[in-house]
Amino acid sequence: MSNQVFKVVLLQALPASGKSEVRNFMAQLEAERLKTEFHIGENLQLDDFPYVHMMRRIDNELEALGEPRIFYPGEEPFTDGRDWGTLINLLNEDFHDLMNRSVTKPDSAAKLLFERIDRAGLGAGIPPRMGLLREDLRETLAQKLEKEARDMLDEKQRAYPESFEDKTIVIECARGGPDGSSLPLTGFFGYQYSLPMFCPEILENAVILYIWVTPEESRRKNADRADPNDPGSNLHHGVPMAVMLGDYGCDDMEYLMQHSDKPDCVSFDAHGRHWQVPIGVFDNRVDKTSFLRADKEAWDPEKVEEVTRAIRHATDTMFKNYEK
């Protein structure tokens, strides 16, 4: 990979903060401009939202069959908070598969997904769940979810590049804590839990692009973007209000930055090492990005320039520490 571009960008923020819109914006830029102005190469994208969506799909199918739900009690947050770690472990596995261009052709993509979720959960300390379902029930679930799981797997494997030269792997996820929580967050909430869960191969190459919105703005934009006819979409999915309040009612990234032992970095211990991950902040508390959900032809040039300046300021800050 070129030293001009970030190898890994952790794109972090509350839901509906503008993460997907920023990704969409970057996807429209010419490759040379993206590299020279923003230190970002051609994007290879990983995201934990598809796994959140599939966990809810599994639960909904179980409920429809008269069986207990596994991951969520309903529209509320995770039953077991360690599943935030399950999601990070799934991203770690996706990263390793990408770097090794690992191709698998299972008879059932859904059953492979079930196995991956159990394996990722074990890494977070959760005993297997999918593997302990009755065989006939697991078979029924696999049949109902096969198309979606196959589409996910095919999309993942189609994205493998011939070369990683001038490529940037963008890993998107959202974290937070219950509304009204005091900081620092503890337990399985927030970035304080999830960032150290990333594997060393990600962390040693990573910077954080953090999109800053208030929880109130996050909830407003979440309601505005929600399309009930497109629940699996990155740009148009809505997060249930109970989850917005219970999991994303506050955000601990600003706290972590303020208590870092190096400016413009987030510091923590993990994997027997001390990490200082460079961070840049795109201040989106006054909405700059919602217009990017429209077709490019409809984008307002003045708003495009405002977004460009804001992203460039963040990425320049990240690159300053990344070079060192």
N, C-alpha and C positions, 0 to 999 in steps of 0.2 A: 504493500500500500504506500501511497505517496505521503511524505511528511507534511504536505500542504493541507491535507484534509484529516478530520477526525475519523478515527477508526470506528468508534462506537459513541452514539449520542443517546443518552437516556432522556427521553422526552417525558417529563413528569409534570403533573398538575392535577387539580380537582377535575371531576367530570364537567364536560361542556365548557371548559376553560378556553378552548381554542387549539388544543393539540392536533386534532384531525384536520382542522382548517389550515394550520401552519404546515402540516405535512402536505396537504393538497396544494398550497401555495408553492412550496419548494419543488413539488413535482412538475410545476408549470415553467420553472426557470430553465434557461439554457444551462447545459452542464458546465461550461467554462465559467459562466458568471457565478453559478452556485459554488464552484470550487474557489475562485479567486476572491469573491466578496464575503462569503460566509464560511469558508473552510470546510465545506460539506461536499462530499463526492456523490456520485449517483447512489440513490437511496436503496438499501435493502431493508425491508421493514418487518419488524416483529412486534406483536401486540398481544396482550393477555385478554383483551375483551372477547375474542372468539371463544376462549375457554370458559369465561364467565357465562356467556350465552349458552354454550352447550351444557354446562352444569345445570342451568335453569331448565333447559329443554329436557334433560334426563329426569329432573324432579317432576316436571309437569307431566311427562309420560308415565312416571311411576304413580303419581296421584290419580291420573285418569284410569289406571289399571287397579285402583284400590289399594295400592301399596304405599308404605311410608316414604316420605321424601328423605333424601340423603344430605344434600348440601345446604338447602335453605328451608326454613319453616314455612315459607310462603313468599310474600313480597318483602320480607324483612332481611336483615343482614345474614351473613354466613352463620350456620348453626355452630360451627367450630372455627374460631378466628385463625387457627393455624392454616386454614385454606388460603390465606394471603401468601403464605409460604409455598403452598402447592402451586399457585400461579407462577411465582418466581422460578420454581424448579422446572415447570413446563417451558418457560422462556429460556432457561439455561440449556435445556435439552434442545430446543429449537435452534439456539445459537450454535451448539456443537454440531447439530445436523447440517446447518448451513455451512459452517466452516469446513466440514468434511464432505459436503455434498452427498449426504447419506440418503440413499433412495431405498424405500421399502415398498413392496407390492403385496400387501396382505390380502387374504381372501375377504376379510371384513375390516374396513377402515374404522367402523364403529367399535369393534372389539379391540382393535389396536388403541383407539382413544381411551377406552375403559382401562386398559392395562397401563397406559401412560399416566392417567389421573391417579391410579392407585400407587404407582411408583413414585410420582411426584409428591403425593401425600405422605408416603413413608419417609421421604426426605425431610418433611416438615414435622414428623413425629406422629402422624395419624395412621392408625391401622388400616389395612385394605377395606374398601367398602364395595366397590363394583365386583370384585372377585368373589365376595362372599354372598352375592345374590344367588338365588336358585338358578340353576342352569337354564330352565325354561324361561324364566323371567329375563335373564340376561340376553337370551336369544331373541325374545320379543322386542326388547329395547333396541338391540342391534339392528333388527329389521326396520324399525320405525325411524332410526337415526342414521341409517347407512348413507343416504344421499348427502346429507349435510356433512357428515364426517368425511366422506370421500371427497367432496368438494374442497374441504379444508386441507386435506392431505395433498391433493393434486395441486392446489394453489401454492402451498408451501414448497413443494418439490419443483414446480415450474420456475420459481424465483431464484433457484441456484444459479449463480453467475459462472461464466467460464473463467473469470479472473477477479481477484479482489482489488486489483490496482485501481486507485482513485474511487473506491467505493466506501460509503459510510453506512454502517448498520444502525438504524434508528429503532430503538426499543421503547415502545410507548406503554405507560401504565399510570393509573391514578391511585393515590393513597390518601388517607386522612384518618380522622377519629370522630367520636361522638360529639354532637353539638353540646357546647358548654364545658368541654373537657379543659382541664388545666394542663399546661405544658411544663415539662416534657411529657409527651405521650409515653405510655408503657405497654407492656404486653405485646399483642400482635398487631397493634394499630400503627399507622403512619409509616413514614419513610425510615424512622429509626429502627423499625423491624425489617422492612423489606429490602432496603439498600444493602445491608450486610449479607443478605441471602443470595445476592448475585454471585456467580462463580468467579474465581480469580481471573479467569481468561477474559471475562467481560470487564471487571473492575480495572484491570491494569491498562486497558485501552480506552476507558470511558471518560466522557464529560457529561455534565447534566445541563440540559436546556430546560429551565423551569419557567412555566407560564403562570404568572401570578394573578389570581383573581380572588375575590372574597368568597366565602361560602355562600353568602346571599346572592352574589352575582352568578355563582355556579348553579344555584338552584333555579334562578330566573332563566338562564340560558338553557338549562336542561329541559325545562318545561317548553321553551320556545322551539327547540329542535326536535322534540319527540314526535316520531311518526309511528303510530301503532301498527301501520301496515308494513313497516320495515324494521322490525325489532333487532335484527342481526346486523344492521348497517353501522359502520363506524361513524358516519356523519349524521345519522338521523335516529339512533337509538336513544331511548329515554331510560333513566335510572329511577326506580320506584322511590317515592318521597321518604318512605321509612328508611331506605338505604342512604339516601342523601343526608338525612339527619343522623342516622346511627353510625355510618361509616365515613361520611364526608362532611360532617358538621363543623369540622375545623381542619387545619392543615399545619403540619409541623415543620415544613421546609424552611420557612423564615427563621424559626427557632434554631434549627440545626445550623444554619448559616451563621447566625449571631454567636453561637457557641462553638464554632469551629476553631481549631488551633492554627488555621491559615486563612487569610482573607480570600474571598471569592472561591472558596472551596467548601465542601462538606467532608468532615473528618469522622472516622469511626474505626473500630477494630473488628476484624473478621478474618477467618482462615489463618489465624496466627500472625497476622500482619496489621500494620496501621496504614490506613488509606486516607489520602487527601484528594478527593475527586473534584476537579475544576467545575465551577458552576457559573452559568450566565442567566440573568433574569430578564424575561420579556414581560413587562408590566402591562397586563391586559385588564386591569381593574376597571378602566373605562374601555368598553368593548371596541376593539380594533379589528376583529377577525370574522364576525358573523357573516359579513358580505361575501367571504370566500367560499361559502357553501353554494353560491350561485355559479352558473357557467362563467368561464373566464371572460367571455365577451361582454358580460354585464358588470365587470368589476370597475369601480370608480378609480381613476388614475391617482387622485389625491390620497385615497385610502390605501392604495397599493404602495405609494411612496412612504406613508406613515408606517405601515407594517414592515417595509423594507428596512427603514431606519431602526426600528425597534429590534428586529431580529439581528441586524448587523451589530448593534451595540452589545447584545447578549453574546453572540458568537465571538466577537473580538475579545471580550472579557474571558471567555472560556479558553480561547487560543493562547492568550497571554500566559496562562499557567500550564497549558498543555505542552507548549514548547519546552518548558523547563522540566 
